[in-house]
Amino acid sequence: MSRDIAQEIQETIDGNPVVLFMKGTPNFPQCGFSAQCVEILNHVGTQFVGVNVLEDPEVRQGIKDFSSWPTIPQLYIKGQFIGGCDITRELFQTGDLKSQLSSAGIISASEEG
């Protein structure tokens, strides 16, 4: 039986409020950009699911095809593709990341700081 990678990716995104497709795991990121995204998400106090693309070459290529975005990490909030490390960092620095997480009901306004 062949896998439907796009469907697997969609189910992961649909089943979790915040998903980070990354190299490595949240506890052990395997690249600097993934580590930065993990640090940012931890700093804003959000729970997230990390998908280690290094464990599965099909998912690694599949997420790039899925989003039409050539690089990893990739951040999704409530099913919406947010971007890679640069965009995540920029949103964090401007406060927009917390706003998006708060308006999506993922973090409460009291957790913003």
N, C-alpha and C positions, 0 to 999 in steps of 0.2 A: 504494500500500500504506500503510495507516494504521499509525502507531506505537503500540506498547503501552508507554506511559510507565512504568506500574507494573512491568512486566517488566524494562525497561531499568534502572530504579532497583534492583530486587531483584538483578539480575545484578551491578551495580556493588557493592552491599553484600555479596553472597555472594563476589565475587571478590577482595575486599580486606579485610584484617583491621581496618583503621581507615579510615573514610570521613567526611569533613567536607563536607556540602553547605553551600556558603558563597557570599557575594557577593564576586566577585573570585577571585583565585588565591592559593595559599599564599605566593608571592613578592610579590604585589601585592593584598592584601585591599582591598575597595572599601567596607567599612563597619567601624565600630569594634568591633562585636560579633564579626564574622568575624575581625578582626585579633587580638582577645583570645584566641579559640579557637586560632588558629594559634600564637600566642605560648606558650600553655599546652602544646600538644602538642609544640612544639619544646623547651620547657623540660624536659618529662619524657622527652624523647629518643625519641619514637616516630615511626616512618615513617608517613605517612598519605597518602591520596589526597584531593585537594581537587576538588570538583565545583563549577564556577562556574555558579550558577543564572542569572546575568545574561546568559549566552550563549544560553540557551534558555528562553523563557517557558513552554513545556510542562513542562519539568523543574522550573522554579521553582514552578509551581502543583502539579505532580504530586507533589513531595516533601511538600508540605503535606497533600495528600489521603492520601498513602501512610502517613504517620505520625500523621495526625489532630492535627498540631501546627501552629499558625498562623504560626510565625516561623522565620526563617533567621538564623543557622546552625543546622544539626542534625548532631549527632555520633552515629556508629554504631561500635560495637566488636564485632567477631566476630558481625555480623549483628543485634546488639541495639541498639535505639534508646536512647541515653543521655539526650539532651535538647538544649537550646539553650545559649546562652552562660552564663546565670545558673547553670544546673545544672552545666555543665562547670566553671565557676569555683569553685562550692561544693565539688564533688568534688575539685578540685585542692587547695583550701585545707585540706580535712580529710585529705588523703592517700589518699582512696578511689579517685581516678582512677588513681594509680600502682598501687594494689592490684589494681584491675580489669585493668589492662594487664598486670601481672605474672602474675596468675592465668590470664589468657587466653594467656600465653606470648608476648606481643608485646614486652615488655621483660623483661630478666632482672632478678632481684633485685639483682644487683650494680650495675645501672644506676640503681637507686633511690638517692636521696640527699637 
